[in-house]
């Protein structure tokens, strides 16, 4: 499996994002919060897993730092998404994810990656 993060895997639908915040469930591992919603097969879109990543301006003041954190989170997701994709493909459902950074100014990449792995494992276990 290719370790890529194409544009079609990015969550951009306003309807889906609104539904995620109203009806979705969430997990948290301190600097990160992951909101998710598993959709039925009737609503399956082409990419079975879509994700949006957010770093609030209230938490991280400088745009340079926000952009760096988003880049690091995208990279961590890109490298660790393969197991999640396989499990969602087996179920033939779609999964919408919204990842929010909720920590202080900056964080180490290794911390972000380990916390993201924890959250993705929780979602994988829930899907089973």
C-alpha positions as CSV (number, residue, x, y, z in Angstrom):
1,X,0.0,0.0,0.0
2,X,1.3,3.4,-0.9
3,X,1.9,5.8,2.0
4,X,0.3,8.9,0.3
5,X,-2.2,11.5,1.5
6,X,-4.1,12.5,-1.7
7,X,-6.5,15.4,-1.8
8,X,-9.5,13.2,-2.0
9,X,-8.8,11.8,1.5
10,X,-9.1,15.3,3.0
11,X,-12.4,16.1,4.6
12,X,-13.8,19.3,3.1
13,X,-17.6,18.8,3.1
14,X,-19.3,21.3,5.3
15,X,-22.3,19.0,5.8
16,X,-20.1,16.1,7.0
17,X,-18.0,18.4,9.3
18,X,-21.2,19.8,10.8
19,X,-22.6,16.3,11.3
20,X,-19.3,15.2,12.9
21,X,-19.6,18.0,15.5
22,X,-23.3,17.4,16.2
23,X,-23.6,13.6,16.1
24,X,-20.1,12.3,16.1
25,X,-18.2,10.8,19.0
26,X,-14.7,11.6,20.1
27,X,-11.5,10.2,21.8
28,X,-8.7,12.2,23.3
29,X,-5.1,11.7,24.1
30,X,-3.9,14.9,25.7
31,X,-2.7,17.2,23.0
32,X,-5.1,15.6,20.5
33,X,-8.8,15.2,20.2
34,X,-10.2,12.9,17.4
35,X,-13.9,13.3,16.4
36,X,-15.2,10.5,14.3
37,X,-18.3,9.2,12.6
38,X,-18.8,5.9,10.9
39,X,-21.4,6.1,8.0
40,X,-23.5,3.3,6.6
41,X,-22.9,1.8,3.2
42,X,-25.7,3.9,1.7
43,X,-23.6,7.1,2.3
44,X,-20.2,5.6,1.2
45,X,-18.1,8.1,-0.8
46,X,-15.1,7.2,-2.9
47,X,-12.4,7.6,-0.3
48,X,-13.6,5.4,2.6
49,X,-11.6,7.4,5.2
50,X,-11.5,11.2,5.1
51,X,-9.7,13.4,7.7
52,X,-9.5,17.1,8.5
53,X,-6.8,18.5,10.8
54,X,-7.2,21.7,12.9
55,X,-4.9,23.7,15.1
56,X,-6.9,26.5,16.8
57,X,-5.5,30.0,16.8
58,X,-6.6,30.3,20.4
59,X,-4.1,27.6,21.4
60,X,-1.2,28.4,19.1
61,X,-0.8,32.1,18.3
62,X,1.6,32.2,15.5
63,X,0.7,30.9,12.0
64,X,4.1,29.5,11.5
65,X,3.7,27.2,14.5
66,X,0.1,26.3,13.5
67,X,1.2,25.3,10.0
68,X,4.1,23.3,11.3
69,X,1.9,21.4,13.7
70,X,-0.6,20.7,10.9
71,X,2.2,19.5,8.7
72,X,3.5,17.2,11.4
73,X,0.1,15.8,12.1
74,X,-0.6,15.1,8.4
75,X,2.8,13.3,8.1
76,X,2.1,11.2,11.2
77,X,-1.4,10.3,9.9
78,X,0.0,9.5,6.4
79,X,2.5,7.0,7.9
80,X,0.1,5.3,10.3
81,X,-3.2,5.1,8.4
82,X,-2.8,1.8,6.6
83,X,-4.3,-0.5,9.3
84,X,-7.3,1.8,9.7
85,X,-7.9,1.8,5.9
86,X,-7.8,-2.0,5.7
87,X,-10.3,-2.4,8.5
88,X,-12.7,0.2,7.0
89,X,-12.4,-1.4,3.6
90,X,-13.4,-4.8,5.0
91,X,-16.6,-3.3,6.4
92,X,-17.4,-1.3,3.3
93,X,-18.3,1.8,5.3
94,X,-17.0,5.3,5.3
95,X,-15.3,7.0,8.2
96,X,-15.0,10.7,8.7
97,X,-12.3,12.0,11.1
98,X,-11.6,15.4,12.5
99,X,-8.3,15.8,14.4
100,X,-7.9,18.8,16.7
101,X,-4.6,19.8,18.4
102,X,-5.5,21.0,21.9
103,X,-2.1,21.5,23.5
104,X,0.1,24.5,24.1
105,X,2.4,26.3,21.8
106,X,4.4,23.5,20.2
107,X,4.9,19.8,20.6
108,X,7.5,17.3,19.6
109,X,6.8,15.2,16.5
110,X,7.4,11.9,18.3
111,X,4.8,12.9,20.9
112,X,2.3,13.8,18.3
113,X,2.9,10.5,16.4
114,X,2.5,8.3,19.5
115,X,-0.7,10.0,20.6
116,X,-2.1,9.8,17.0
117,X,-1.3,6.1,17.0
118,X,-3.2,5.7,20.3
119,X,-6.2,7.4,18.8
120,X,-6.2,5.5,15.6
121,X,-5.9,2.2,17.5
122,X,-9.0,3.2,19.6
123,X,-11.0,3.9,16.4
124,X,-9.8,0.6,14.9
125,X,-10.9,-1.3,18.0
126,X,-14.3,0.4,18.0
127,X,-14.8,-0.5,14.3
128,X,-14.3,-4.2,15.0
